[in-house]
Amino acid sequence: MPREARYDILFEPLAIGPVTAKNRFYQVPHCNGGGYRDPSAAAEMRRVKAEGGWGVIFTEQCEIHHSSEITPYIELRIWEDQDLPMLARMADAIHEHGALAGIELAYPGVNGPNLYTKEVPMAPTALPIRTFTNDPVQARAMDREDIRDLRRWHRIAFERAKQCGFDIVCLYGAHGFGVIQHFLSTATNQRSDEYGGSLENRARLMRELVSDAKDVIGDQCAVALRLSLEESVRDLGFSNAELRDLIEMHGDLPDIWDLAHGAWEDCSGPSRFKEEAAQQELVSGIKALTPKPVVGVGRFTSPDVMVKQINTGVLDFIGCARPSIADPYLPKKVEEGRVEDIRECIGCNMCITGDMTMSISRCTQNPTFMEEWRKGWHPERITPKGGSETVLVVGAGPAGLEAARALGLRGYTVAVAEAGEDIGGRVARECRLPGLSAWGRVADYRRYQLSQAANVDIYLNSRLDADQVLEFGFEHVVIATGAHWRRDGVARQHVVPLPIDPKMPLYTPDDIMDGTLPTGRVVLFDDDHYYMGGVVAECLARNGAEVTLVTPAAYVSEWTNNTLEQAAIHSRLAELGVSIELNRGVEAIGPDAVTTACVYSGQQRNLSADAVVLVTSRQQDDSLWQGLKARQSEWDGAGIKSIKVIGDAQAPGPIAWATYAGHRYARELDTPNNTDAPSFRREVAALAD
């Protein structure tokens, strides 16, 4: 069906300097965990986005020179000519479906510890390197010769980018990651020469680099300038007011202004802390200061919100990173009148963890992300079914729902048996916790897709036992029965059950999600270290409990450093009055107190408590699988070719692990399985002569 007329404005072509974007869908630069290590995987991921209708598609951060790099993080490099083939492959892939190819050039400066090259870092001012890992490295201050070198290195990078076929070159000066921002910010620029002091002076390098870019490539490539909307470092930084002054002073400077909130944590905050279009207040009114187009971000998932950004004069282009990951076909679905088929980003930031952990990124909503080349998985197309006809899916949580959806697309006749009264499993429960409502989209998307599939039936209130499964006669059975939170304290600190007095009221996150909330003095022991401990503590504090959170980690919800929300979690708990005890474990739970101990010294103390909440680890609900496995000799007689356990029922993990497991099961059913080799393609470095 044709698109609705109100969305026409999103598909208007728009000039960016010497090039023209076919529409207003602008995939801003984003990491993917692949970088220089997995260039073909990154290229194919972006080719699929071009196929999905994005008008502009950018690389991630691309380091321009070996004197500034951000190891251990894995991004792209354009240091020398041998880097160009991988970049050209990406540009070619983006061009294949008519999108403009953009490259984000970065000189990390005070953000680059140079752990790989061992070069001495350079920055506007001699300061310690500002990294996530607090590396014990300092930068020396650039002198005028260094700045001349920096300009020359940029000119070389501009020429190389043009050789690779890129249409837009973006100078990175946002998120605290680029040298332009380091010169603009009073937090990192304390110079007294012509590059420091006044805003005009601090903007000198920016002007020079844009001018150099125009000289070298301006006849063929557009020049974008990516700047932070707001950077506050106490009373220092580069403020939103200064940004507006700067744009008013230099309105004609770049071909497009790309604006993003201060630090990466601010810009890409998860849905728990940032709503859609959260940056609108910071960017509103800037378009009036420049005749050039403006692109901004805000985890835009709704086409109506996108249209409003254009019609109200806030933005010219709709910048998206995470929404383009969750659904590479978002523009095409809007264009084809299939808005209800959009796989909306839930803002969990699992995609970012690929970059933070130096691994291949994942997406909770889109399990094909970064598997387009490695496994040949397309987000919208799937191979037809194999020789079998029927599949029984036991469990309608994220793994089971994704398995059923993909199996249905392949053409199998699928029955989903869910023991509960509704589908969704853990996401249906977790989305009722504070700040996690967007996570319900995991189930909502699959609910709608399955409702459109004539070959998939869902049976609620249908708890099955082994006898029933063997009687039904399905050719394949996949068990996705989930997991539950343990009540014995077993996790990382304790690999055997804790000493627990039965007189102490004991709770787990499952009890909280069931609506059973303790009151009074509550000790919450978090040995899980992801989001659940912090969310449950918030829930209890909002309900009036006096909460003390105890964790053996050095941070509250430590692993959320990888999802860019750890600081926000700690701040929120502190605001709610939650007492936080770091680097302490629980040794024993008595009838009216909890014994805690320092993880280093072993020094103990007691915490009086009326109740204890254990957020430790989860136990897989695999009794059905174990029962069927014990009766494997009966499978053939029951007409069963295979039974497999997946998702949390196999081994508990984040929700993204579950949707991936369900998708992988569906993709691989009735296909050869060689467990002696990796199940994916990888690129291996060639030996140098």
Secondary structure, 3 states (H helix, E strand, C coil): CCCCHHHHHHHCCEEECCEEECCCEEECCCCCCCHHHCHHHHHHHHHHHHHCCCCEEEEEEEECCCCCCCCCCCCEECCCHHHHHHHHHHHHHHHCCCCEEEEEEECCHHHCCCCCCCCCCEECCCCECCCCCCCCCECEECCHHHHHHHHHHHHHHHHHHHHHCCCEEEEEECECCCHHHHHHCCCCCCCCCCCCCCHHHHCHHHHHHHHHHHHHHCCCCEEEEEEECCCCECCECCCHHHHHHHHHHCCCCCCEEEEECCEHHHHCCCCCCCCCCCCHHHHCCHHHHCCCCEEECCCCCCHHHHHHHHHCCCCCEEEECHHHHHCCCHHHHHHCCCHHHCCCCCCCCHHHHHHHCCCCCCCCCCCCCCCCCCCCCCCCCCCCCCCCCEEEEECCCHHHHHHHHHHHHHCCEEEEECCCCCCCCHHHHHCCCCCCHHHHHHHHHHHHHHHCCCCEEEECCCCCCHHHHHHHCCCEEEECCCEEECCCCCCCCCCCCCCECCCCCEECHHHHHCCCCCCCEEEEEECCCCHHHHHHHHHHHHCCCEEEEECCCCCCCHHHHHHCCHHHHHHHHHHCCCEEECCEEEEEECCCEEEEEECCCCCEEEEECCEEEEECCEEECCHHHHHHHHCHHHCHHHCCCEEEECHHHCCCCCHHHHHHHHHHHHHHCCCCCCCCCCCCCCCCCCCCC
